[in-house]
Amino acid sequence: MKERVRVLVVDDSVFARNAITKSLETDSDIEVVGVASDGINAIEQVKALKPDVVTLDVSMPRMDGMEALDRIMSECPTPIVMLSALTGENTHATLEALEKGAVDFFLKASALTPAGRNGESSELIVKVKIAAKVPIANLMAASKTKLAQAGNRKVKVSSTARRKILVIGSSTGGPRALAELMPQLPANLPAAILMVQHMPAEFTRTLAERLDRTCELEIREAKRGDSVEYGTALMAPGGYHMVVKKTGAIDLNQGPLVCGVRPSADVLMKSVAEQYGNISLGVILTGMGSDGTEGSRQIRLVGGKVAAEHESSCAVYGMPRSVIESGNADTVAPLSGLADEIIRLCNE
């Protein structure tokens, strides 16, 4: 008999704790083994109950979710899914939590709605199940690794390199991966960068702002009509597919979900392959599912190259695995070596 995923629910609201517990326990594969009302109580419960996953509220009295996260990751590493409100303060705190080793996050308002509507599982249930499978070794590495600083790179940029168009796709674990990868890319990288990270709109804008503060490259959330520019990275806004027109202008649309997501790396990569041919490059980072596999195939069909993150550094080895097993990765490297691989591909 398959063991159930054991979850500790941490929130200062009695209503929230009860609602989240009921939502999670609509799935027979999940068991809520305890609840906690603040960070101090959460640490005690993690040590006593040894849950498989913790759902952790950001804002709580006595000890908030951020401090509790630090303590849990250092004293008893456990996969954590943050619960966040859609406010400026909470989006920054949530992204900081992801950079420190939290597996994923979920909007609190959505977490309090019943599961099973229209026969579908709650997104929170899916995220908890994914978190339960994340290797503890990868969690510990993420929580202890000092994020890269701008300019920290070994491979030199060639002054004669042909300019490229680089698409980076990521999902679960992506914010942490991007926070390590992007500061290692130099301002004179001979590539324009387009990025897809699966998250809600408010979070993609905040993530772009956070990355921009630590990188030599300019990074911002894309707007309709933006131009593809070298030395700049544009991030697709949550809820919108991003494509490139023949003119080099960015277009956004709310077409059907692709691989269950919008924005989709597949949509962007296909567009880039169509418009730029063999100067197209793709990089697929950590994430659940197969988004980026078809797009990688399209890039390679037109003579472009694709790199994928190695399993050893992935929070979730889904998207890179799909690309690699489909035969669409030209190179595979752990996160610590991907910046050098990107620079090498841009130099070719």
FENLIN-V866123 format. One record per residue. N is the residue number from 0. RES is the residue in one small letter. SS is DSSP state (@ for helix, = for strand, . for the rest). PHI is phi in whole degrees, -180 to 180 (none if undefined). Layout:
BEGIN
n->(N N)
res->(RES RES)
ss->(SS SS)
phi->(PHI PHI)
END
This chain:
BEGIN
n->(0 1 2 3 4 5 6 7 8 9 10 11 12 13 14 15 16 17 18 19 20 21 22 23 24 25 26 27 28 29 30 31 32 33 34 35 36 37 38 39 40 41 42 43 44 45 46 47 48 49 50 51 52 53 54 55 56 57 58 59 60 61 62 63 64 65 66 67 68 69 70 71 72 73 74 75 76 77 78 79 80 81 82 83 84 85 86 87 88 89 90 91 92 93 94 95 96 97 98 99 100 101 102 103 104 105 106 107 108 109 110 111 112 113 114 115 116 117 118 119 120 121 122 123 124 125 126 127 128 129 130 131 132 133 134 135 136 137 138 139 140 141 142 143 144 145 146 147 148 149 150 151 152 153 154 155 156 157 158 159 160 161 162 163 164 165 166 167 168 169 170 171 172 173 174 175 176 177 178 179 180 181 182 183 184 185 186 187 188 189 190 191 192 193 194 195 196 197 198 199 200 201 202 203 204 205 206 207 208 209 210 211 212 213 214 215 216 217 218 219 220 221 222 223 224 225 226 227 228 229 230 231 232 233 234 235 236 237 238 239 240 241 242 243 244 245 246 247 248 249 250 251 252 253 254 255 256 257 258 259 260 261 262 263 264 265 266 267 268 269 270 271 272 273 274 275 276 277 278 279 280 281 282 283 284 285 286 287 288 289 290 291 292 293 294 295 296 297 298 299 300 301 302 303 304 305 306 307 308 309 310 311 312 313 314 315 316 317 318 319 320 321 322 323 324 325 326 327 328 329 330 331 332 333 334 335 336 337 338 339 340 341 342 343 344 345 346 347)
res->(m k e r v r v l v v d d s v f a r n a i t k s l e t d s d i e v v g v a s d g i n a i e q v k a l k p d v v t l d v s m p r m d g m e a l d r i m s e c p t p i v m l s a l t g e n t h a t l e a l e k g a v d f f l k a s a l t p a g r n g e s s e l i v k v k i a a k v p i a n l m a a s k t k l a q a g n r k v k v s s t a r r k i l v i g s s t g g p r a l a e l m p q l p a n l p a a i l m v q h m p a e f t r t l a e r l d r t c e l e i r e a k r g d s v e y g t a l m a p g g y h m v v k k t g a i d l n q g p l v c g v r p s a d v l m k s v a e q y g n i s l g v i l t g m g s d g t e g s r q i r l v g g k v a a e h e s s c a v y g m p r s v i e s g n a d t v a p l s g l a d e i i r l c n e)
ss->(. . . . = = = = = = . . . @ @ @ @ @ @ @ @ @ @ @ . . . . . = = = = = = = . . @ @ @ @ @ @ @ @ @ @ @ . . . = = = = = . . . . . . . @ @ @ @ @ @ @ @ @ @ @ . . . = = = = = = . . . @ @ @ @ @ @ @ @ @ @ @ @ . . . . = = = = @ @ @ @ . . . . . @ @ @ . . . @ @ @ @ @ @ @ @ @ @ . . . @ @ @ @ @ @ @ @ @ . . . . . . . . . . . . . . . . . . . = = = = = = = . . . @ @ @ @ @ @ @ @ @ @ @ . . . . . . = = = = = = = . . . @ @ @ @ @ @ @ @ @ @ @ @ @ @ . . . = = = = . . . . . = . . . . = = = = . . . . . = = = = . . . . = = = = = . . . . = . . = . . . @ @ @ @ @ @ @ @ @ @ @ @ @ @ @ = = = = = . . = . . . . . @ @ @ @ @ @ @ @ @ . . . = = = = = . @ @ @ . . . = . @ @ @ @ @ @ @ . . . . . = = = . @ @ @ @ @ @ @ @ @ @ @ @ @ .)
phi->(none -68 -74 -78 -76 -94 -121 -105 -101 -121 -164 -79 -94 -60 -59 -64 -59 -66 -66 -66 -60 -63 -63 -65 -81 -71 -100 -69 -88 -120 -129 -83 -93 -177 -134 -143 -102 -161 -64 -62 -63 -62 -61 -60 -69 -61 -67 -80 -96 48 -68 -78 -145 -118 -96 -127 -71 -76 -103 -148 -76 64 -142 -79 -64 -67 -68 -62 -59 -57 -67 -64 -67 -88 -101 -155 -51 -145 -59 -125 -112 -78 -111 -130 -89 -85 -132 -56 -63 -72 -65 -65 -64 -64 -66 -63 -63 -66 -67 -87 125 -62 -72 -161 -142 -145 -70 -61 -60 -71 -67 -93 -92 -64 -84 83 -67 56 75 -101 -74 -63 -61 -62 -60 -61 -68 -65 -66 -65 -59 -63 -96 -72 -60 -60 -60 -68 -62 -64 -64 -65 -76 -100 -70 -73 -63 -63 -103 -55 89 -83 -148 -106 -81 -85 -84 -77 -75 -108 -64 -75 -67 -122 -117 -109 -109 -115 -119 -154 -141 -59 88 -63 -56 -67 -64 -66 -66 -88 -76 -63 -65 -86 -91 -76 -63 -94 -57 -80 -154 -93 -115 -124 -126 -126 -126 -73 -162 -64 -56 -59 -77 -66 -64 -66 -62 -60 -64 -65 -65 -60 -72 -112 -115 -73 -71 -79 -127 -152 -72 -74 -124 -58 97 -59 -98 -72 -127 -73 83 -129 -118 -109 -104 -62 -70 -55 90 -130 -73 -116 -135 -113 -81 -59 -76 89 -89 -82 -124 -123 -149 -112 -65 -57 -59 -121 57 78 -136 -155 -77 -121 -65 -57 -60 -67 -66 -61 -63 -65 -60 -66 -85 -119 57 -77 -94 -81 -128 -131 -133 -113 -102 -46 163 -85 96 -127 -58 105 -71 -66 -63 -64 -60 -65 -64 -70 -62 -96 97 -81 -122 -134 -117 -131 -72 -71 -54 -62 -113 -77 -67 -133 -91 -112 -60 -64 -58 -62 -65 -66 -69 -82 81 -106 -110 -81 -147 -129 -150 -67 -54 -64 -111 -70 -60 -64 -66 -64 -63 -62 -64 -70 -77 -71)
END
